[in-house]
């Protein structure tokens, strides 16, 4: 694989020709894709364990644990069986699960490649903020995914409760996995809301006072979003999504208020001894202009007649 363009020639300000940028992008993408392919191949040997990890909690909540003779005399309650439809479905499902696991578990590699491509063009304070956002955003996303994983069994039990009596349910495995992935993404991205608010505060777009002033509308909006985003109609699943986002929202508001107070104290204290003070470059009115006659530069110009502002000497 060719060496990185930045290793061949470094510029103090991170500037590179367009061809070197494209070569650098190609190398970074190749490394990221190679990592995803390798992890996908490894995950293919364990795709059954991955499927069981996501489906076992749901089966424990709504699965059929009875024998055939017990099911024949049972007259109450519902249960569900996870099934596969079609001859090619097991193979395509194995590819989908392996690729999904490859993208997720190879995230440290391709995220590093993305950072290595972008970082040289950032200033020092921009790098600090970017690292802080990545270090905070990833755990928040994992927290949302964890909440989704824990609420899925309850959601499945509530949804299957609408089934008529004495009827069993068959859940296609590919549809079930699509629902699980969608729930994990919705919960994970929802937990990024406070990070977005903090970013707006750090950049000076949104103050903490205004943010906390929206608390009524934010609580209502988060509740409505949680009710729409969760497939089930039970309040427990809705509160499982809305409750943590409420807490994170008020945490982001508190951080913004403290950050605004820190900025005010810094502005009131003025610049440090080794910092230059801000200059007021606002133009001021200089008043009435005094007309001053210009002296002639050459002795010959004193007796030379000027024609249309010019003389023979010039």
KOLSENU-411220 format. One line per 2 residues: number of its first residue (from 1); their letters; for each residue x, y, z of N, C-alpha, C. Coordinates in pm, whole numbers. Layout:
N
NUM = a = X,Y,Z,X,Y,Z,X,Y,Z ~ ...
***
This chain:
314
1 = xx = 85,-118,0,0,0,0,89,124,0 ~ 61,226,-83,145,345,-89,146,418,44
3 = xx = 259,487,68,270,564,191,177,684,188 ~ 141,728,307,53,843,318,123,966,262
5 = xx = 43,1051,197,99,1173,139,152,1265,248 ~ 94,1262,365,140,1349,473,275,1302,528
7 = xx = 304,1172,516,433,1122,561,543,1156,461 ~ 508,1170,336,607,1204,236,651,1349,248
9 = xx = 562,1439,273,593,1581,279,495,1649,373 ~ 547,1712,475,462,1776,576,472,1928,561
11 = xx = 359,1991,573,352,2135,572,316,2182,712 ~ 382,2286,765,351,2330,903,205,2365,923
13 = xx = 137,2415,819,-2,2453,831,-97,2346,778 ~ -46,2227,745,-132,2118,699,-180,2132,557
15 = xx = -117,2222,476,-160,2241,339,-99,2134,250 ~ -178,2087,152,-135,1984,59,-196,2013,-77
17 = xx = -129,1972,-184,-192,1984,-317,-313,1893,-326 ~ -401,1923,-423,-524,1846,-438,-496,1699,-467
19 = xx = -393,1672,-550,-361,1532,-582,-318,1456,-457 ~ -242,1521,-369,-201,1454,-245,-319,1433,-151
21 = xx = -412,1527,-150,-534,1508,-69,-613,1387,-118 ~ -628,1374,-247,-703,1260,-303,-629,1128,-276
23 = xx = -497,1131,-285,-419,1010,-255,-431,973,-108 ~ -429,1075,-22,-446,1051,121,-584,994,151
25 = xx = -688,1048,88,-823,997,108,-835,853,61 ~ -773,822,-52,-777,684,-103,-712,587,-5
27 = xx = -598,624,49,-528,536,143,-608,517,272 ~ -667,626,321,-747,615,444,-869,526,422
29 = xx = -938,543,309,-1054,461,280,-1015,314,263 ~ -902,289,201,-858,150,182,-831,83,316
31 = xx = -767,155,408,-741,98,541,-870,73,617 ~ -964,167,607,-1091,150,677,-1169,31,621
33 = xx = -1176,20,487,-1248,-92,426,-1181,-225,458 ~ -1049,-228,462,-979,-352,495,-1012,-397,637
35 = xx = -1017,-302,730,-1052,-337,868,-1195,-390,876 ~ -1288,-328,803,-1427,-374,805,-1438,-514,747
37 = xx = -1366,-541,637,-1372,-674,574,-1316,-780,667 ~ -1204,-751,732,-1142,-849,822,-1236,-880,939
39 = xx = -1292,-777,1001,-1382,-800,1115,-1510,-870,1069 ~ -1558,-840,950,-1677,-907,898,-1653,-1056,880
41 = xx = -1536,-1092,829,-1503,-1234,811,-1497,-1305,946 ~ -1437,-1239,1045,-1431,-1300,1178,-1571,-1312,1238
43 = xx = -1654,-1209,1220,-1789,-1213,1276,-1877,-1317,1209 ~ -1844,-1356,1086,-1924,-1457,1016,-1921,-1591,1088
45 = xx = -1813,-1619,1161,-1805,-1745,1236,-1889,-1742,1364 ~ -1932,-1623,1405,-2007,-1611,1530,-2142,-1543,1507
47 = xx = -2192,-1544,1383,-2315,-1470,1356,-2434,-1531,1431 ~ -2434,-1661,1456,-2543,-1722,1532,-2544,-1671,1676
49 = xx = -2427,-1657,1733,-2420,-1602,1870,-2468,-1458,1874 ~ -2437,-1382,1769,-2482,-1243,1763,-2635,-1237,1755
51 = xx = -2693,-1323,1672,-2839,-1325,1659,-2904,-1365,1791 ~ -2846,-1464,1858,-2902,-1508,1986,-2891,-1398,2092
53 = xx = -2787,-1318,2085,-2769,-1210,2182,-2885,-1110,2174 ~ -2934,-1084,2054,-3043,-987,2037,-3181,-1050,2052
55 = xx = -3195,-1176,2016,-3329,-1237,2016,-3363,-1310,2145 ~ -3264,-1356,2221,-3294,-1431,2343,-3374,-1351,2445
57 = xx = -3343,-1221,2470,-3427,-1147,2564,-3572,-1137,2520 ~ -3595,-1124,2390,-3733,-1117,2342,-3802,-1251,2358
59 = xx = -3731,-1358,2327,-3790,-1492,2344,-3817,-1522,2490 ~ -3730,-1476,2577,-3753,-1499,2720,-3879,-1428,2768
61 = xx = -3914,-1316,2702,-4032,-1240,2744,-4160,-1295,2682 ~ -4154,-1338,2554,-4276,-1378,2484,-4261,-1513,2416
63 = xx = -4152,-1585,2441,-4130,-1710,2371,-4214,-1824,2423 ~ -4222,-1928,2344,-4299,-2048,2382,-4206,-2143,2456
65 = xx = -4224,-2153,2585,-4142,-2241,2667,-4210,-2375,2697 ~ -4335,-2389,2654,-4412,-2510,2688,-4387,-2619,2585
67 = xx = -4417,-2742,2625,-4409,-2855,2533,-4534,-2858,2446 ~ -4537,-2946,2347,-4651,-2955,2256,-4777,-2995,2330
69 = xx = -4765,-3087,2426,-4885,-3130,2500,-4938,-3017,2588 ~ -4846,-2937,2646,-4891,-2824,2728,-4954,-2715,2641
71 = xx = -4901,-2695,2521,-4960,-2596,2432,-5098,-2637,2385 ~ -5122,-2770,2377,-5251,-2817,2328,-5363,-2787,2427
73 = xx = -5331,-2785,2556,-5436,-2761,2656,-5434,-2617,2707 ~ -5335,-2537,2664,-5327,-2400,2712,-5435,-2317,2644
75 = xx = -5502,-2232,2720,-5612,-2152,2666,-5591,-2001,2690 ~ -5483,-1962,2753,-5464,-1820,2781,-5319,-1783,2753
77 = xx = -5300,-1657,2727,-5165,-1607,2702,-5126,-1624,2556 ~ -5021,-1557,2516,-4970,-1565,2380,-4822,-1592,2384
79 = xx = -4771,-1645,2278,-4627,-1666,2265,-4588,-1641,2120 ~ -4459,-1633,2097,-4409,-1601,1964,-4295,-1694,1928
81 = xx = -4286,-1726,1800,-4178,-1807,1748,-4105,-1726,1641 ~ -3975,-1725,1649,-3894,-1655,1549,-3865,-1752,1435
83 = xx = -3899,-1713,1314,-3891,-1803,1199,-3812,-1736,1088 ~ -3773,-1819,989,-3709,-1773,867,-3794,-1816,749
85 = xx = -3814,-1727,655,-3895,-1754,537,-3806,-1754,413 ~ -3809,-1863,338,-3733,-1869,214,-3607,-1951,228
87 = xx = -3561,-2002,112,-3443,-2088,111,-3314,-2007,125 ~ -3309,-1890,65,-3188,-1808,69,-3182,-1716,191
89 = xx = -3288,-1710,267,-3293,-1617,379,-3184,-1643,483 ~ -3155,-1767,522,-3048,-1788,621,-2913,-1735,573
91 = xx = -2882,-1753,443,-2753,-1706,392,-2746,-1554,387 ~ -2851,-1492,334,-2851,-1346,328,-2853,-1284,467
93 = xx = -2921,-1349,561,-2924,-1298,698,-2786,-1307,761 ~ -2714,-1417,734,-2578,-1430,788,-2487,-1320,733
95 = xx = -2500,-1287,603,-2421,-1179,545,-2456,-1044,608 ~ -2586,-1020,627,-2628,-892,684,-2577,-875,827
97 = xx = -2591,-979,908,-2548,-971,1048,-2396,-957,1056 ~ -2324,-1031,973,-2177,-1024,976,-2129,-886,934
99 = xx = -2189,-830,829,-2148,-698,784,-2181,-591,888 ~ -2298,-602,949,-2334,-507,1054,-2234,-514,1170
101 = xx = -2199,-634,1211,-2101,-651,1318,-1965,-599,1275 ~ -1928,-618,1148,-1800,-568,1099,-1791,-417,1106
103 = xx = -1899,-349,1066,-1899,-202,1069,-1892,-152,1213 ~ -1964,-216,1304,-1969,-170,1444,-1837,-196,1515
105 = xx = -1785,-319,1505,-1665,-354,1581,-1538,-296,1519 ~ -1543,-260,1391,-1428,-194,1328,-1436,-43,1340
107 = xx = -1532,8,1415,-1550,153,1429,-1425,223,1481 ~ -1350,168,1578,-1228,239,1621,-1128,262,1508
109 = xx = -1120,167,1414,-1023,181,1306,-1069,287,1206 ~ -1194,277,1156,-1234,373,1053,-1260,512,1112
111 = xx = -1294,519,1241,-1304,651,1304,-1166,716,1317 ~ -1066,635,1348,-930,689,1356,-883,736,1219
113 = xx = -913,660,1113,-874,701,978,-943,831,939 ~ -1069,845,977,-1140,970,949,-1076,1086,1025
115 = xx = -1042,1063,1151,-980,1167,1231,-841,1203,1176 ~ -763,1103,1136,-629,1129,1083,-635,1207,953
117 = xx = -742,1194,877,-755,1270,753,-796,1414,779 ~ -880,1436,880,-935,1570,905,-846,1651,999
119 = xx = -783,1586,1096,-714,1657,1204,-604,1753,1158 ~ -519,1719,1059,-413,1813,1021,-463,1948,973
121 = xx = -586,1957,928,-640,2084,882,-709,2165,989 ~ -709,2116,1113,-776,2185,1223,-676,2260,1309
123 = xx = -723,2368,1371,-642,2440,1467,-638,2364,1600 ~ -553,2410,1690,-536,2337,1816,-663,2334,1898
125 = xx = -734,2448,1909,-858,2449,1988,-968,2369,1918 ~ -966,2365,1785,-1065,2285,1713,-1041,2135,1736
127 = xx = -915,2095,1741,-883,1955,1770,-931,1918,1910 ~ -911,2010,2006,-953,1982,2144,-1103,1963,2153
129 = xx = -1181,2051,2086,-1326,2038,2088,-1370,1911,2016 ~ -1307,1879,1903,-1347,1761,1827,-1323,1634,1908
131 = xx = -1207,1625,1973,-1180,1507,2055,-1277,1497,2172 ~ -1311,1610,2231,-1407,1608,2342,-1544,1562,2296
133 = xx = -1589,1607,2179,-1720,1567,2130,-1723,1419,2094 ~ -1615,1368,2033,-1610,1225,2000,-1606,1141,2126
135 = xx = -1524,1183,2223,-1512,1107,2348,-1642,1108,2427 ~ -1724,1211,2411,-1852,1218,2483,-1965,1156,2401
137 = xx = -1963,1178,2270,-2073,1130,2186,-2082,980,2177 ~ -1967,911,2172,-1970,765,2159,-2031,698,2282
139 = xx = -1991,735,2406,-2058,676,2523,-2207,709,2529 ~ -2245,831,2487,-2388,864,2485,-2464,775,2389
141 = xx = -2407,750,2273,-2473,661,2177,-2484,519,2234 ~ -2379,472,2298,-2384,339,2359,-2489,334,2470
143 = xx = -2503,443,2546,-2605,447,2649,-2745,437,2591 ~ -2770,508,2481,-2900,497,2415,-2924,358,2360
145 = xx = -2821,297,2301,-2836,161,2250,-2864,62,2363 ~ -2803,84,2479,-2828,-5,2593,-2973,6,2641
147 = xx = -3025,127,2647,-3164,146,2686,-3258,77,2586 ~ -3226,87,2457,-3309,20,2356,-3306,-131,2375
149 = xx = -3188,-185,2402,-3176,-330,2421,-3256,-377,2542 ~ -3259,-295,2648,-3330,-335,2768,-3481,-318,2757
151 = xx = -3527,-226,2674,-3671,-204,2661,-3736,-288,2552 ~ -3657,-351,2468,-3715,-431,2359,-3801,-547,2409
153 = xx = -3759,-624,2510,-3847,-733,2558,-3982,-683,2606 ~ -3983,-574,2683,-4110,-519,2731,-4196,-471,2615
155 = xx = -4133,-406,2518,-4206,-358,2401,-4267,-474,2324 ~ -4189,-582,2306,-4241,-698,2233,-4358,-763,2307
157 = xx = -4349,-770,2439,-4457,-829,2518,-4585,-748,2507 ~ -4572,-616,2508,-4691,-530,2497,-4752,-542,2358
159 = xx = -4669,-540,2254,-4721,-548,2118,-4790,-682,2091 ~ -4731,-790,2141,-4794,-921,2119,-4917,-939,2206
161 = xx = -4935,-853,2305,-5055,-860,2387,-5181,-825,2310 ~ -5168,-762,2194,-5285,-731,2111,-5332,-849,2028
163 = xx = -5257,-960,2032,-5296,-1078,1953,-5423,-1140,2010 ~ -5510,-1195,1925,-5630,-1266,1975,-5590,-1384,2063
165 = xx = -5680,-1426,2148,-5652,-1534,2242,-5630,-1665,2167 ~ -5544,-1751,2228,-5517,-1885,2178,-5452,-1884,2039
167 = xx = -5385,-1776,2003,-5313,-1769,1876,-5167,-1741,1903 ~ -5081,-1811,1830,-4938,-1788,1841,-4890,-1697,1729
169 = xx = -4776,-1636,1750,-4721,-1542,1654,-4591,-1596,1595 ~ -4571,-1569,1467,-4447,-1602,1400,-4378,-1472,1360
171 = xx = -4258,-1453,1411,-4183,-1331,1387,-4070,-1360,1289 ~ -4077,-1309,1166,-3964,-1326,1072,-3836,-1265,1131
173 = xx = -3729,-1341,1129,-3607,-1297,1195,-3547,-1174,1128 ~ -3554,-1164,994,-3497,-1049,927,-3574,-921,962
175 = xx = -3707,-930,971,-3786,-813,1011,-3757,-775,1156 ~ -3740,-875,1241,-3712,-848,1382,-3577,-779,1399
177 = xx = -3476,-823,1325,-3345,-759,1334,-3348,-617,1279 ~ -3426,-595,1173,-3439,-458,1122,-3503,-366,1227
179 = xx = -3602,-418,1298,-3665,-339,1404,-3566,-309,1517 ~ -3486,-409,1554,-3388,-390,1660,-3285,-284,1621
181 = xx = -3236,-293,1497,-3137,-194,1451,-3198,-54,1449 ~ -3323,-44,1404,-3389,86,1399,-3407,143,1539
183 = xx = -3444,60,1635,-3461,107,1771,-3327,151,1832 ~ -3222,75,1806,-3091,110,1859,-3045,244,1802
185 = xx = -3066,266,1672,-3026,393,1611,-3108,510,1666 ~ -3239,489,1682,-3324,597,1732,-3285,635,1874
187 = xx = -3268,536,1960,-3231,564,2099,-3091,625,2106 ~ -2997,570,2027,-2861,620,2032,-2849,764,1984
189 = xx = -2914,797,1871,-2908,934,1820,-2984,1031,1909 ~ -3089,984,1974,-3163,1072,2065,-3078,1115,2183
191 = xx = -2988,1031,2226,-2901,1065,2339,-2793,1166,2299 ~ -2783,1198,2170,-2685,1297,2126,-2740,1440,2137
193 = xx = -2868,1457,2174,-2927,1591,2184,-2851,1683,2279 ~ -2817,1641,2400,-2743,1733,2489,-2607,1772,2434
195 = xx = -2542,1682,2363,-2412,1715,2304,-2428,1824,2198 ~ -2535,1818,2121,-2562,1921,2021,-2589,2056,2087
197 = xx = -2663,2056,2198,-2691,2180,2269,-2564,2239,2329 ~ -2479,2156,2385,-2353,2205,2441,-2264,2263,2331
199 = xx = -2265,2201,2215,-2185,2253,2104,-2234,2392,2063 ~ -2365,2412,2059,-2420,2544,2027,-2382,2647,2132
201 = xx = -2376,2606,2258,-2338,2699,2364,-2190,2735,2357 ~ -2104,2638,2330,-1961,2665,2323,-1926,2755,2207
203 = xx = -2002,2746,2099,-1976,2831,1983,-2044,2967,1996 ~ -2118,2992,2104,-2181,3120,2125,-2313,3139,2055
205 = xx = -2371,3035,1998,-2498,3047,1928,-2615,3048,2025 ~ -2607,2970,2133,-2719,2954,2226,-2667,2971,2367
207 = xx = -2733,3057,2445,-2693,3079,2584,-2764,2979,2675 ~ -2704,2958,2791,-2764,2866,2887,-2896,2918,2942
209 = xx = -2909,3050,2958,-3034,3107,3008,-3149,3083,2911 ~ -3122,3101,2783,-3227,3074,2685,-3258,2926,2677
211 = xx = -3157,2843,2691,-3178,2699,2684,-3268,2650,2797 ~ -3241,2696,2919,-3323,2654,3033,-3461,2717,3027
213 = xx = -3475,2830,2956,-3606,2891,2942,-3699,2812,2852 ~ -3644,2720,2775,-3727,2638,2686,-3771,2508,2752
215 = xx = -3757,2494,2883,-3774,2362,2946,-3915,2306,2926 ~ -4017,2390,2927,-4153,2336,2908,-4169,2279,2768
217 = xx = -4131,2358,2668,-4142,2310,2531,-4054,2190,2503 ~ -3933,2186,2564,-3843,2073,2543,-3899,1945,2603
219 = xx = -3957,1955,2723,-4016,1836,2784,-4131,1783,2699 ~ -4217,1874,2651,-4328,1831,2566,-4277,1772,2434
221 = xx = -4178,1839,2372,-4125,1789,2246,-4058,1654,2260 ~ -3980,1636,2368,-3913,1507,2390,-4016,1397,2415
223 = xx = -4122,1429,2489,-4226,1329,2516,-4297,1288,2388 ~ -4332,1385,2305,-4398,1352,2178,-4306,1271,2088
225 = xx = -4179,1310,2083,-4083,1234,2001,-4070,1091,2051 ~ -4063,1071,2182,-4051,936,2237,-4174,853,2206
227 = xx = -4292,917,2210,-4415,843,2179,-4419,801,2033 ~ -4366,885,1943,-4367,851,1800,-4256,754,1765
229 = xx = -4139,769,1828,-4023,688,1792,-4035,544,1839 ~ -4104,520,1949,-4118,383,2000,-4239,316,1937
231 = xx = -4223,196,1881,-4335,128,1815,-4447,89,1910 ~ -4414,58,2035,-4519,15,2128,-4596,134,2182
233 = xx = -4713,106,2235,-4799,211,2289,-4796,219,2441 ~ -4714,137,2506,-4713,138,2651,-4631,257,2701
235 = xx = -4670,316,2813,-4596,432,2866,-4459,396,2919 ~ -4436,270,2955,-4307,232,3011,-4196,249,2908
237 = xx = -4219,201,2785,-4118,214,2680,-4096,360,2643 ~ -4206,438,2640,-4193,580,2607,-4112,653,2713
239 = xx = -4138,625,2841,-4062,690,2948,-3918,642,2952 ~ -3893,518,2908,-3756,469,2904,-3671,548,2807
241 = xx = -3734,604,2703,-3662,688,2608,-3665,834,2650 ~ -3781,883,2696,-3794,1025,2728,-3722,1062,2858
243 = xx = -3730,976,2960,-3671,1008,3089,-3522,1040,3083 ~ -3438,952,3025,-3295,986,3018,-3267,1111,2936
245 = xx = -3345,1136,2830,-3322,1255,2749,-3356,1380,2831 ~ -3461,1374,2915,-3491,1487,3004,-3372,1517,3094
247 = xx = -3317,1413,3155,-3204,1432,3246,-3084,1490,3172 ~ -3056,1438,3052,-2943,1488,2974,-2965,1632,2930
249 = xx = -3090,1667,2899,-3120,1805,2858,-3092,1902,2973 ~ -3140,1871,3094,-3115,1959,3207,-2966,1960,3244
251 = xx = -2897,1848,3224,-2753,1847,3246,-2680,1938,3148 ~ -2723,1936,3021,-2663,2026,2921,-2694,2172,2953
253 = xx = -2814,2199,3003,-2849,2337,3041,-2764,2386,3158 ~ -2743,2299,3257,-2659,2336,3371,-2515,2363,3327
255 = xx = -2463,2278,3240,-2327,2300,3188,-2318,2432,3113 ~ -2420,2465,3034,-2420,2589,2957,-2426,2711,3050
257 = xx = -2506,2702,3156,-2512,2813,3251,-2376,2836,3318 ~ -2311,2728,3359,-2179,2741,3421,-2076,2794,3321
259 = xx = -2086,2750,3197,-1993,2798,3096,-2014,2947,3067 ~ -2140,2992,3064,-2167,3135,3044,-2114,3218,3160
261 = xx = -2127,3167,3284,-2075,3239,3399,-1923,3248,3393 ~ -1860,3141,3350,-1713,3143,3336,-1671,3245,3231
263 = xx = -1744,3256,3122,-1710,3353,3018,-1725,3496,3070 ~ -1831,3522,3147,-1852,3656,3201,-1739,3694,3297
265 = xx = -1699,3603,3383,-1590,3632,3476,-1460,3658,3402 ~ -1437,3583,3297,-1314,3604,3220,-1316,3739,3149
267 = xx = -1432,3778,3095,-1441,3908,3029,-1428,4023,3127 ~ -1485,4008,3248,-1475,4114,3348,-1333,4128,3402
269 = xx = -1262,4017,3411,-1124,4022,3461,-1029,4087,3363 ~ -1065,4088,3235,-978,4147,3136,-869,4050,3093
271 = xx = -784,4094,3000,-678,4005,2951,-570,3983,3055 ~ -504,3870,3043,-392,3840,3134,-272,3927,3100
273 = xx = -166,3917,3185,-48,4001,3166,23,3972,3035 ~ 16,3847,2988,84,3810,2865,-9,3810,2745
275 = xx = -130,3865,2757,-225,3872,2648,-245,4016,2605 ~ -264,4036,2475,-289,4169,2422,-435,4205,2441
277 = xx = -461,4330,2479,-598,4374,2496,-664,4396,2362 ~ -796,4390,2359,-871,4411,2237,-863,4558,2197
279 = xx = -841,4583,2070,-832,4717,2016,-966,4759,1958 ~ -1006,4884,1989,-1129,4938,1934,-1098,5002,1799
281 = xx = -1136,4935,1693,-1107,4981,1557,-1225,5052,1494 ~ -1319,5099,1576,-1434,5170,1521,-1392,5308,1473
283 = xx = -1420,5346,1349,-1379,5479,1299,-1455,5590,1370 ~ -1384,5702,1396,-1443,5816,1464,-1445,5937,1372
285 = xx = -1536,6032,1400,-1547,6154,1322,-1429,6247,1356 ~ -1358,6293,1254,-1241,6378,1276,-1276,6526,1273
287 = xx = -1402,6559,1255,-1445,6698,1257,-1426,6768,1123 ~ -1422,6900,1131,-1410,6980,1008,-1268,6970,953
289 = xx = -1258,6954,821,-1129,6941,756,-1074,7079,723 ~ -951,7109,764,-887,7238,736,-816,7231,602
291 = xx = -843,7326,515,-782,7330,382,-644,7392,394 ~ -542,7323,344,-403,7370,347,-354,7377,205
293 = xx = -302,7495,166,-250,7510,30,-115,7442,19 ~ -100,7370,-88,25,7295,-110,130,7385,-169
295 = xx = 253,7379,-119,364,7457,-173,416,7393,-300 ~ 472,7477,-387,527,7424,-510,658,7351,-481
297 = xx = 675,7239,-547,792,7156,-518,918,7207,-586 ~ 905,7269,-705,1022,7314,-781,1020,7465,-796
299 = xx = 1139,7530,-796,1141,7676,-813,1084,7719,-946 ~ 1103,7638,-1049,1052,7675,-1181,901,7683,-1184
301 = xx = 835,7609,-1093,688,7608,-1091,630,7736,-1037 ~ 714,7821,-972,662,7945,-912,623,8046,-1018
303 = xx = 695,8047,-1133,667,8146,-1239,605,8084,-1361 ~ 580,7955,-1358,526,7887,-1476,375,7894,-1473
305 = xx = 318,7935,-1585,172,7937,-1594,118,7796,-1601 ~ 13,7767,-1526,-49,7635,-1522,-168,7633,-1616
307 = xx = -175,7533,-1697,-283,7516,-1794,-356,7388,-1758 ~ -485,7405,-1721,-567,7288,-1685,-503,7208,-1572
309 = xx = -438,7279,-1479,-377,7210,-1364,-240,7157,-1388 ~ -183,7172,-1506,-50,7118,-1536,39,7231,-1583
311 = xx = 170,7216,-1570,263,7315,-1621,366,7246,-1708 ~ 458,7328,-1765,554,7271,-1858,656,7182,-1788
313 = xx = 684,7217,-1663,787,7138,-1591,743,6995,-1568 ~ 616,6976,-1526,568,6842,-1500,521,6773,-1626
***
